[in-house]
Amino acid sequence: MSASNAEKFYNKLREQLTQTASWPSEYLYKFIVKTDTDKISKLEGLFNNSGAVITTTQSKNGKYTSVSINLVMKDPDAVIDKYIEVTDNVDGVISL
C-alpha cells in the first residue's frame, strides 16, 4: 500500500472508530501470516504485557495462520499506531 493510500485508509478507520465506539474500548485485531513460527512469535510479541487475548488458527492446508488479538485500547489513534507497528515489524502480514 502506498503512503497516500495508507494515510487515507487510516484516516477512514480513525473516523469509523470514533463514530462506532466509546473509548477506551475493546478492539479485535485480525492478521494473516504465512505459517512461520518466527513471524507468529514476532507478531504476538508486539502485544506482550498488554493484557491481550491472542488466538491462532492455521488454514486447512497449514500454509497460513490467522492471528486474532483482543485487547482494550485507549483511543482510535492507539489502534492505528499498533497497526502501523505491526506492518513495520512483521514482513508479509495482512491486516483484516
Biopython code that builds the backbone (N, CA, C, O; Angstrom):
import numpy as np
from Bio.PDB.StructureBuilder import StructureBuilder

atoms = [
    (1, "MET", "N", (0.858, -1.166, 0.000)),
    (1, "MET", "CA", (0.000, 0.000, 0.000)),
    (1, "MET", "C", (0.902, 1.226, 0.000)),
    (1, "MET", "O", (1.838, 1.308, 0.796)),
    (2, "SER", "N", (0.629, 2.173, -0.881)),
    (2, "SER", "CA", (1.430, 3.396, -0.939)),
    (2, "SER", "C", (1.158, 4.249, 0.296)),
    (2, "SER", "O", (0.169, 4.052, 1.001)),
    (3, "ALA", "N", (2.053, 5.195, 0.540)),
    (3, "ALA", "CA", (1.922, 6.049, 1.727)),
    (3, "ALA", "C", (0.610, 6.827, 1.711)),
    (3, "ALA", "O", (-0.048, 6.946, 2.744)),
    (4, "SER", "N", (0.220, 7.361, 0.545)),
    (4, "SER", "CA", (-1.023, 8.140, 0.498)),
    (4, "SER", "C", (-2.244, 7.239, 0.675)),
    (4, "SER", "O", (-3.222, 7.646, 1.303)),
    (5, "ASN", "N", (-2.202, 6.015, 0.126)),
    (5, "ASN", "CA", (-3.306, 5.080, 0.335)),
    (5, "ASN", "C", (-3.392, 4.661, 1.792)),
    (5, "ASN", "O", (-4.486, 4.548, 2.345)),
    (6, "ALA", "N", (-2.249, 4.431, 2.414)),
    (6, "ALA", "CA", (-2.233, 4.064, 3.828)),
    (6, "ALA", "C", (-2.811, 5.194, 4.668)),
    (6, "ALA", "O", (-3.592, 4.950, 5.588)),
    (7, "GLU", "N", (-2.433, 6.418, 4.359)),
    (7, "GLU", "CA", (-2.943, 7.571, 5.110)),
    (7, "GLU", "C", (-4.456, 7.677, 4.963)),
    (7, "GLU", "O", (-5.156, 7.923, 5.945)),
    (8, "LYS", "N", (-4.968, 7.496, 3.747)),
    (8, "LYS", "CA", (-6.418, 7.534, 3.528)),
    (8, "LYS", "C", (-7.116, 6.418, 4.306)),
    (8, "LYS", "O", (-8.151, 6.634, 4.936)),
    (9, "PHE", "N", (-6.529, 5.226, 4.248)),
    (9, "PHE", "CA", (-7.107, 4.087, 4.956)),
    (9, "PHE", "C", (-7.175, 4.365, 6.453)),
    (9, "PHE", "O", (-8.219, 4.160, 7.073)),
    (10, "TYR", "N", (-6.085, 4.824, 7.031)),
    (10, "TYR", "CA", (-6.047, 5.067, 8.477)),
    (10, "TYR", "C", (-6.941, 6.241, 8.883)),
    (10, "TYR", "O", (-7.531, 6.214, 9.963)),
    (11, "ASN", "N", (-7.050, 7.261, 8.043)),
    (11, "ASN", "CA", (-7.965, 8.366, 8.347)),
    (11, "ASN", "C", (-9.409, 7.882, 8.365)),
    (11, "ASN", "O", (-10.188, 8.267, 9.237)),
    (12, "LYS", "N", (-9.766, 7.036, 7.397)),
    (12, "LYS", "CA", (-11.124, 6.493, 7.345)),
    (12, "LYS", "C", (-11.377, 5.587, 8.553)),
    (12, "LYS", "O", (-12.449, 5.642, 9.157)),
    (13, "LEU", "N", (-10.394, 4.754, 8.904)),
    (13, "LEU", "CA", (-10.529, 3.879, 10.060)),
    (13, "LEU", "C", (-10.690, 4.706, 11.336)),
    (13, "LEU", "O", (-11.528, 4.383, 12.178)),
    (14, "ARG", "N", (-9.900, 5.762, 11.486)),
    (14, "ARG", "CA", (-9.992, 6.627, 12.671)),
    (14, "ARG", "C", (-11.400, 7.208, 12.796)),
    (14, "ARG", "O", (-11.976, 7.240, 13.884)),
    (15, "GLU", "N", (-11.942, 7.665, 11.670)),
    (15, "GLU", "CA", (-13.291, 8.239, 11.661)),
    (15, "GLU", "C", (-14.332, 7.191, 12.067)),
    (15, "GLU", "O", (-15.215, 7.468, 12.879)),
    (16, "GLN", "N", (-14.223, 5.987, 11.496)),
    (16, "GLN", "CA", (-15.172, 4.919, 11.813)),
    (16, "GLN", "C", (-15.082, 4.519, 13.287)),
    (16, "GLN", "O", (-16.103, 4.323, 13.945)),
    (17, "LEU", "N", (-13.870, 4.401, 13.794)),
    (17, "LEU", "CA", (-13.700, 4.012, 15.190)),
    (17, "LEU", "C", (-14.243, 5.079, 16.133)),
    (17, "LEU", "O", (-14.818, 4.755, 17.172)),
    (18, "THR", "N", (-14.067, 6.328, 15.783)),
    (18, "THR", "CA", (-14.563, 7.433, 16.603)),
    (18, "THR", "C", (-16.086, 7.407, 16.669)),
    (18, "THR", "O", (-16.676, 7.671, 17.716)),
    (19, "GLN", "N", (-16.718, 7.085, 15.539)),
    (19, "GLN", "CA", (-18.179, 7.106, 15.460)),
    (19, "GLN", "C", (-18.845, 5.868, 16.042)),
    (19, "GLN", "O", (-20.005, 5.935, 16.450)),
    (20, "THR", "N", (-18.139, 4.731, 16.093)),
    (20, "THR", "CA", (-18.803, 3.476, 16.446)),
    (20, "THR", "C", (-18.482, 2.954, 17.840)),
    (20, "THR", "O", (-19.039, 1.937, 18.251)),
    (21, "ALA", "N", (-17.607, 3.616, 18.573)),
    (21, "ALA", "CA", (-17.257, 3.105, 19.907)),
    (21, "ALA", "C", (-16.976, 4.255, 20.854)),
    (21, "ALA", "O", (-16.603, 5.349, 20.431)),
    (22, "SER", "N", (-17.159, 3.995, 22.139)),
    (22, "SER", "CA", (-16.727, 4.964, 23.144)),
    (22, "SER", "C", (-15.409, 4.430, 23.706)),
    (22, "SER", "O", (-15.269, 3.231, 23.948)),
    (23, "TRP", "N", (-14.473, 5.304, 23.904)),
    (23, "TRP", "CA", (-13.114, 4.902, 24.255)),
    (23, "TRP", "C", (-12.778, 5.235, 25.682)),
    (23, "TRP", "O", (-13.248, 6.253, 26.189)),
    (24, "PRO", "N", (-11.976, 4.417, 26.366)),
    (24, "PRO", "CA", (-11.318, 3.191, 25.899)),
    (24, "PRO", "C", (-12.331, 2.092, 25.587)),
    (24, "PRO", "O", (-13.430, 2.051, 26.139)),
    (25, "SER", "N", (-11.918, 1.203, 24.680)),
    (25, "SER", "CA", (-12.817, 0.157, 24.217)),
    (25, "SER", "C", (-12.022, -1.084, 23.825)),
    (25, "SER", "O", (-10.839, -1.000, 23.494)),
    (26, "GLU", "N", (-12.695, -2.249, 23.867)),
    (26, "GLU", "CA", (-12.069, -3.471, 23.370)),
    (26, "GLU", "C", (-11.986, -3.399, 21.867)),
    (26, "GLU", "O", (-12.907, -2.923, 21.202)),
    (27, "TYR", "N", (-10.863, -3.878, 21.328)),
    (27, "TYR", "CA", (-10.688, -3.891, 19.881)),
    (27, "TYR", "C", (-10.140, -5.256, 19.481)),
    (27, "TYR", "O", (-9.276, -5.811, 20.159)),
    (28, "LEU", "N", (-10.646, -5.785, 18.384)),
    (28, "LEU", "CA", (-10.194, -7.077, 17.871)),
    (28, "LEU", "C", (-9.359, -6.858, 16.621)),
    (28, "LEU", "O", (-9.864, -6.417, 15.589)),
    (29, "TYR", "N", (-8.076, -7.172, 16.729)),
    (29, "TYR", "CA", (-7.176, -7.152, 15.571)),
    (29, "TYR", "C", (-7.210, -8.536, 14.948)),
    (29, "TYR", "O", (-7.245, -9.544, 15.654)),
    (30, "LYS", "N", (-7.200, -8.582, 13.612)),
    (30, "LYS", "CA", (-7.107, -9.856, 12.912)),
    (30, "LYS", "C", (-6.016, -9.733, 11.859)),
    (30, "LYS", "O", (-6.006, -8.801, 11.054)),
    (31, "PHE", "N", (-5.102, -10.690, 11.884)),
    (31, "PHE", "CA", (-3.991, -10.703, 10.942)),
    (31, "PHE", "C", (-3.871, -12.088, 10.327)),
    (31, "PHE", "O", (-4.261, -13.089, 10.926)),
    (32, "ILE", "N", (-3.322, -12.122, 9.120)),
    (32, "ILE", "CA", (-2.988, -13.373, 8.448)),
    (32, "ILE", "C", (-1.492, -13.310, 8.129)),
    (32, "ILE", "O", (-0.998, -12.323, 7.585)),
    (33, "VAL", "N", (-0.781, -14.394, 8.481)),
    (33, "VAL", "CA", (0.638, -14.504, 8.132)),
    (33, "VAL", "C", (0.900, -15.902, 7.610)),
    (33, "VAL", "O", (0.169, -16.842, 7.924)),
    (34, "LYS", "N", (1.957, -16.035, 6.805)),
    (34, "LYS", "CA", (2.370, -17.375, 6.415)),
    (34, "LYS", "C", (2.744, -18.112, 7.690)),
    (34, "LYS", "O", (3.300, -17.526, 8.619)),
    (35, "THR", "N", (2.435, -19.403, 7.726)),
    (35, "THR", "CA", (2.727, -20.183, 8.917)),
    (35, "THR", "C", (4.240, -20.294, 9.072)),
    (35, "THR", "O", (4.905, -21.081, 8.399)),
    (36, "ASP", "N", (4.753, -19.481, 9.979)),
    (36, "ASP", "CA", (6.180, -19.378, 10.263)),
    (36, "ASP", "C", (6.277, -18.991, 11.735)),
    (36, "ASP", "O", (5.860, -17.899, 12.121)),
    (37, "THR", "N", (6.825, -19.883, 12.554)),
    (37, "THR", "CA", (6.825, -19.639, 13.997)),
    (37, "THR", "C", (7.523, -18.332, 14.366)),
    (37, "THR", "O", (7.126, -17.675, 15.328)),
    (38, "ASP", "N", (8.552, -17.947, 13.620)),
    (38, "ASP", "CA", (9.237, -16.684, 13.922)),
    (38, "ASP", "C", (8.312, -15.490, 13.703)),
    (38, "ASP", "O", (8.252, -14.585, 14.535)),
    (39, "LYS", "N", (7.590, -15.492, 12.577)),
    (39, "LYS", "CA", (6.676, -14.380, 12.288)),
    (39, "LYS", "C", (5.534, -14.320, 13.303)),
    (39, "LYS", "O", (5.163, -13.244, 13.771)),
    (40, "ILE", "N", (4.989, -15.473, 13.633)),
    (40, "ILE", "CA", (3.880, -15.516, 14.591)),
    (40, "ILE", "C", (4.367, -15.042, 15.961)),
    (40, "ILE", "O", (3.682, -14.266, 16.627)),
    (41, "SER", "N", (5.529, -15.497, 16.376)),
    (41, "SER", "CA", (6.094, -15.072, 17.665)),
    (41, "SER", "C", (6.368, -13.578, 17.685)),
    (41, "SER", "O", (6.106, -12.902, 18.680)),
    (42, "LYS", "N", (6.897, -13.070, 16.583)),
    (42, "LYS", "CA", (7.181, -11.632, 16.500)),
    (42, "LYS", "C", (5.884, -10.827, 16.607)),
    (42, "LYS", "O", (5.825, -9.825, 17.320)),
    (43, "LEU", "N", (4.845, -11.276, 15.891)),
    (43, "LEU", "CA", (3.541, -10.612, 15.937)),
    (43, "LEU", "C", (2.978, -10.641, 17.358)),
    (43, "LEU", "O", (2.548, -9.611, 17.878)),
    (44, "GLU", "N", (2.980, -11.809, 17.981)),
    (44, "GLU", "CA", (2.475, -11.924, 19.344)),
    (44, "GLU", "C", (3.294, -11.071, 20.312)),
    (44, "GLU", "O", (2.749, -10.488, 21.250)),
    (45, "GLY", "N", (4.595, -11.004, 20.081)),
    (45, "GLY", "CA", (5.480, -10.229, 20.943)),
    (45, "GLY", "C", (5.158, -8.746, 20.962)),
    (45, "GLY", "O", (5.407, -8.071, 21.961)),
    (46, "LEU", "N", (4.607, -8.233, 19.871)),
    (46, "LEU", "CA", (4.241, -6.814, 19.816)),
    (46, "LEU", "C", (3.076, -6.484, 20.750)),
    (46, "LEU", "O", (2.826, -5.318, 21.055)),
    (47, "PHE", "N", (2.370, -7.518, 21.198)),
    (47, "PHE", "CA", (1.224, -7.315, 22.087)),
    (47, "PHE", "C", (1.486, -7.846, 23.498)),
    (47, "PHE", "O", (0.587, -7.836, 24.339)),
    (48, "ASN", "N", (2.717, -8.311, 23.766)),
    (48, "ASN", "CA", (3.056, -8.832, 25.094)),
    (48, "ASN", "C", (2.852, -7.773, 26.163)),
    (48, "ASN", "O", (3.021, -6.578, 25.921)),
    (49, "ASN", "N", (2.483, -8.236, 27.349)),
    (49, "ASN", "CA", (2.328, -7.379, 28.527)),
    (49, "ASN", "C", (1.284, -6.278, 28.347)),
    (49, "ASN", "O", (1.350, -5.241, 29.006)),
    (50, "SER", "N", (0.323, -6.507, 27.451)),
    (50, "SER", "CA", (-0.720, -5.504, 27.227)),
    (50, "SER", "C", (-2.091, -6.016, 27.655)),
    (50, "SER", "O", (-3.090, -5.313, 27.502)),
    (51, "GLY", "N", (-2.148, -7.226, 28.186)),
    (51, "GLY", "CA", (-3.423, -7.815, 28.575)),
    (51, "GLY", "C", (-4.185, -8.396, 27.400)),
    (51, "GLY", "O", (-5.382, -8.662, 27.508)),
    (52, "ALA", "N", (-3.508, -8.594, 26.282)),
    (52, "ALA", "CA", (-4.159, -9.097, 25.074)),
    (52, "ALA", "C", (-4.508, -10.573, 25.200)),
    (52, "ALA", "O", (-3.780, -11.357, 25.808)),
    (53, "VAL", "N", (-5.650, -10.927, 24.603)),
    (53, "VAL", "CA", (-6.034, -12.329, 24.456)),
    (53, "VAL", "C", (-5.742, -12.685, 22.999)),
    (53, "VAL", "O", (-6.328, -12.114, 22.080)),
    (54, "ILE", "N", (-4.823, -13.643, 22.801)),
    (54, "ILE", "CA", (-4.353, -13.976, 21.454)),
    (54, "ILE", "C", (-4.758, -15.405, 21.117)),
    (54, "ILE", "O", (-4.509, -16.331, 21.889)),
    (55, "THR", "N", (-5.392, -15.575, 19.942)),
    (55, "THR", "CA", (-5.723, -16.915, 19.454)),
    (55, "THR", "C", (-5.177, -17.059, 18.046)),
    (55, "THR", "O", (-5.189, -16.110, 17.261)),
    (56, "THR", "N", (-4.697, -18.258, 17.733)),
    (56, "THR", "CA", (-4.182, -18.528, 16.389)),
    (56, "THR", "C", (-4.909, -19.731, 15.814)),
    (56, "THR", "O", (-5.259, -20.668, 16.532)),
    (57, "THR", "N", (-5.132, -19.690, 14.499)),
    (57, "THR", "CA", (-5.781, -20.784, 13.798)),
    (57, "THR", "C", (-5.084, -20.976, 12.464)),
    (57, "THR", "O", (-4.960, -20.035, 11.680)),
    (58, "GLN", "N", (-4.627, -22.198, 12.206)),
    (58, "GLN", "CA", (-3.999, -22.488, 10.917)),
    (58, "GLN", "C", (-5.049, -22.738, 9.850)),
    (58, "GLN", "O", (-6.134, -23.246, 10.130)),
    (59, "SER", "N", (-4.704, -22.368, 8.609)),
    (59, "SER", "CA", (-5.592, -22.652, 7.486)),
    (59, "SER", "C", (-5.669, -24.169, 7.281)),
    (59, "SER", "O", (-4.871, -24.925, 7.836)),
    (60, "LYS", "N", (-6.629, -24.588, 6.488)),
    (60, "LYS", "CA", (-6.859, -26.018, 6.273)),
    (60, "LYS", "C", (-5.598, -26.721, 5.767)),
    (60, "LYS", "O", (-5.285, -27.831, 6.196)),
    (61, "ASN", "N", (-4.878, -26.067, 4.853)),
    (61, "ASN", "CA", (-3.674, -26.692, 4.309)),
    (61, "ASN", "C", (-2.414, -26.359, 5.115)),
    (61, "ASN", "O", (-1.327, -26.840, 4.793)),
    (62, "GLY", "N", (-2.559, -25.532, 6.168)),
    (62, "GLY", "CA", (-1.432, -25.216, 7.039)),
    (62, "GLY", "C", (-0.473, -24.171, 6.524)),
    (62, "GLY", "O", (0.536, -23.882, 7.167)),
    (63, "LYS", "N", (-0.775, -23.595, 5.364)),
    (63, "LYS", "CA", (0.146, -22.627, 4.758)),
    (63, "LYS", "C", (0.083, -21.258, 5.457)),
    (63, "LYS", "O", (1.086, -20.549, 5.528)),
    (64, "TYR", "N", (-1.087, -20.899, 5.964)),
    (64, "TYR", "CA", (-1.270, -19.594, 6.613)),
    (64, "TYR", "C", (-1.827, -19.776, 8.021)),
    (64, "TYR", "O", (-2.444, -20.791, 8.344)),
    (65, "THR", "N", (-1.589, -18.762, 8.844)),
    (65, "THR", "CA", (-2.120, -18.756, 10.198)),
    (65, "THR", "C", (-2.850, -17.441, 10.430)),
    (65, "THR", "O", (-2.337, -16.364, 10.125)),
    (66, "SER", "N", (-4.061, -17.549, 10.977)),
    (66, "SER", "CA", (-4.840, -16.385, 11.373)),
    (66, "SER", "C", (-4.511, -16.099, 12.833)),
    (66, "SER", "O", (-4.520, -17.000, 13.671)),
    (67, "VAL", "N", (-4.220, -14.834, 13.127)),
    (67, "VAL", "CA", (-3.919, -14.425, 14.492)),
    (67, "VAL", "C", (-4.943, -13.367, 14.886)),
    (67, "VAL", "O", (-5.013, -12.298, 14.280)),
    (68, "SER", "N", (-5.739, -13.682, 15.913)),
    (68, "SER", "CA", (-6.737, -12.744, 16.438)),
    (68, "SER", "C", (-6.247, -12.254, 17.789)),
    (68, "SER", "O", (-5.840, -13.041, 18.644)),
    (69, "ILE", "N", (-6.292, -10.940, 17.966)),
    (69, "ILE", "CA", (-5.791, -10.334, 19.191)),
    (69, "ILE", "C", (-6.844, -9.370, 19.708)),
    (69, "ILE", "O", (-7.209, -8.407, 19.034)),
    (70, "ASN", "N", (-7.327, -9.643, 20.914)),
    (70, "ASN", "CA", (-8.376, -8.825, 21.513)),
    (70, "ASN", "C", (-7.799, -8.118, 22.733)),
    (70, "ASN", "O", (-7.274, -8.766, 23.639)),
    (71, "LEU", "N", (-7.895, -6.781, 22.758)),
    (71, "LEU", "CA", (-7.422, -6.047, 23.911)),
    (71, "LEU", "C", (-8.083, -4.686, 23.996)),
    (71, "LEU", "O", (-8.655, -4.193, 23.024)),
    (72, "VAL", "N", (-7.997, -4.090, 25.168)),
    (72, "VAL", "CA", (-8.578, -2.776, 25.396)),
    (72, "VAL", "C", (-7.583, -1.721, 24.912)),
    (72, "VAL", "O", (-6.415, -1.714, 25.302)),
    (73, "MET", "N", (-8.080, -0.830, 24.048)),
    (73, "MET", "CA", (-7.246, 0.256, 23.530)),
    (73, "MET", "C", (-7.815, 1.578, 24.027)),
    (73, "MET", "O", (-9.024, 1.704, 24.225)),
    (74, "LYS", "N", (-6.933, 2.575, 24.231)),
    (74, "LYS", "CA", (-7.396, 3.831, 24.837)),
    (74, "LYS", "C", (-8.145, 4.735, 23.869)),
    (74, "LYS", "O", (-9.039, 5.472, 24.284)),
    (75, "ASP", "N", (-7.793, 4.692, 22.572)),
    (75, "ASP", "CA", (-8.472, 5.546, 21.601)),
    (75, "ASP", "C", (-8.148, 5.075, 20.180)),
    (75, "ASP", "O", (-7.283, 4.218, 19.997)),
    (76, "PRO", "N", (-8.840, 5.630, 19.169)),
    (76, "PRO", "CA", (-8.586, 5.211, 17.784)),
    (76, "PRO", "C", (-7.131, 5.382, 17.351)),
    (76, "PRO", "O", (-6.621, 4.569, 16.580)),
    (77, "ASP", "N", (-6.457, 6.423, 17.834)),
    (77, "ASP", "CA", (-5.058, 6.621, 17.450)),
    (77, "ASP", "C", (-4.172, 5.490, 17.965)),
    (77, "ASP", "O", (-3.226, 5.090, 17.286)),
    (78, "ALA", "N", (-4.469, 4.969, 19.162)),
    (78, "ALA", "CA", (-3.705, 3.850, 19.702)),
    (78, "ALA", "C", (-3.911, 2.593, 18.848)),
    (78, "ALA", "O", (-2.979, 1.817, 18.639)),
    (79, "VAL", "N", (-5.137, 2.404, 18.362)),
    (79, "VAL", "CA", (-5.434, 1.269, 17.477)),
    (79, "VAL", "C", (-4.597, 1.379, 16.205)),
    (79, "VAL", "O", (-3.962, 0.412, 15.785)),
    (80, "ILE", "N", (-4.601, 2.543, 15.606)),
    (80, "ILE", "CA", (-3.871, 2.765, 14.353)),
    (80, "ILE", "C", (-2.365, 2.661, 14.571)),
    (80, "ILE", "O", (-1.660, 2.084, 13.743)),
    (81, "ASP", "N", (-1.868, 3.210, 15.671)),
    (81, "ASP", "CA", (-0.430, 3.110, 15.970)),
    (81, "ASP", "C", (0.012, 1.655, 16.045)),
    (81, "ASP", "O", (1.102, 1.310, 15.587)),
    (82, "LYS", "N", (-0.834, 0.796, 16.623)),
    (82, "LYS", "CA", (-0.490, -0.621, 16.741)),
    (82, "LYS", "C", (-0.494, -1.293, 15.372)),
    (82, "LYS", "O", (0.368, -2.126, 15.094)),
    (83, "TYR", "N", (-1.463, -0.940, 14.505)),
    (83, "TYR", "CA", (-1.452, -1.475, 13.132)),
    (83, "TYR", "C", (-0.155, -1.101, 12.428)),
    (83, "TYR", "O", (0.463, -1.940, 11.774)),
    (84, "ILE", "N", (0.256, 0.150, 12.560)),
    (84, "ILE", "CA", (1.483, 0.622, 11.908)),
    (84, "ILE", "C", (2.687, -0.119, 12.477)),
    (84, "ILE", "O", (3.578, -0.520, 11.728)),
    (85, "GLU", "N", (2.724, -0.302, 13.788)),
    (85, "GLU", "CA", (3.830, -1.032, 14.421)),
    (85, "GLU", "C", (3.919, -2.457, 13.873)),
    (85, "GLU", "O", (5.012, -2.948, 13.592)),
    (86, "VAL", "N", (2.778, -3.114, 13.721)),
    (86, "VAL", "CA", (2.764, -4.485, 13.210)),
    (86, "VAL", "C", (3.271, -4.521, 11.766)),
    (86, "VAL", "O", (4.137, -5.332, 11.438)),
    (87, "THR", "N", (2.745, -3.655, 10.906)),
    (87, "THR", "CA", (3.156, -3.695, 9.498)),
    (87, "THR", "C", (4.616, -3.286, 9.326)),
    (87, "THR", "O", (5.268, -3.722, 8.378)),
    (88, "ASP", "N", (5.136, -2.460, 10.224)),
    (88, "ASP", "CA", (6.539, -2.060, 10.157)),
    (88, "ASP", "C", (7.481, -3.161, 10.645)),
    (88, "ASP", "O", (8.658, -3.161, 10.285)),
    (89, "ASN", "N", (6.988, -4.096, 11.454)),
    (89, "ASN", "CA", (7.862, -5.075, 12.096)),
    (89, "ASN", "C", (7.679, -6.521, 11.659)),
    (89, "ASN", "O", (8.551, -7.352, 11.914)),
    (90, "VAL", "N", (6.561, -6.842, 11.003)),
    (90, "VAL", "CA", (6.307, -8.223, 10.603)),
    (90, "VAL", "C", (6.127, -8.255, 9.081)),
    (90, "VAL", "O", (5.127, -7.768, 8.555)),
    (91, "ASP", "N", (7.106, -8.834, 8.384)),
    (91, "ASP", "CA", (7.049, -8.903, 6.923)),
    (91, "ASP", "C", (5.920, -9.788, 6.442)),
    (91, "ASP", "O", (5.707, -10.880, 6.968)),
    (92, "GLY", "N", (5.196, -9.314, 5.442)),
    (92, "GLY", "CA", (4.166, -10.117, 4.794)),
    (92, "GLY", "C", (2.871, -10.276, 5.556)),
    (92, "GLY", "O", (2.026, -11.083, 5.169)),
    (93, "VAL", "N", (2.692, -9.519, 6.641)),
    (93, "VAL", "CA", (1.462, -9.624, 7.414)),
    (93, "VAL", "C", (0.319, -8.969, 6.648)),
    (93, "VAL", "O", (0.507, -7.944, 5.993)),
    (94, "ILE", "N", (-0.859, -9.563, 6.734)),
    (94, "ILE", "CA", (-2.058, -8.994, 6.129)),
    (94, "ILE", "C", (-3.000, -8.613, 7.264)),
    (94, "ILE", "O", (-3.353, -9.451, 8.095)),
    (95, "SER", "N", (-3.401, -7.359, 7.295)),
    (95, "SER", "CA", (-4.341, -6.880, 8.319)),
    (95, "SER", "C", (-5.749, -6.978, 7.778)),
    (95, "SER", "O", (-6.023, -6.569, 6.650)),
    (96, "LEU", "N", (-6.642, -7.522, 8.589)),
    (96, "LEU", "CA", (-8.042, -7.636, 8.166)),
    (96, "LEU", "C", (-8.890, -6.644, 8.949)),
    (96, "LEU", "O", (-10.103, -6.575, 8.749)),
]
sb = StructureBuilder()
sb.init_structure("model")
sb.init_model(0)
sb.init_chain("A")
sb.init_seg("    ")
for serial, (resi, resn, name, xyz) in enumerate(atoms, 1):
    if name == "N":
        sb.init_residue(resn, " ", resi, " ")
    sb.init_atom(name, np.array(xyz, "f"), 0.0, 1.0, " ", f" {name:<3s}", serial, name[0])
structure = sb.get_structure()
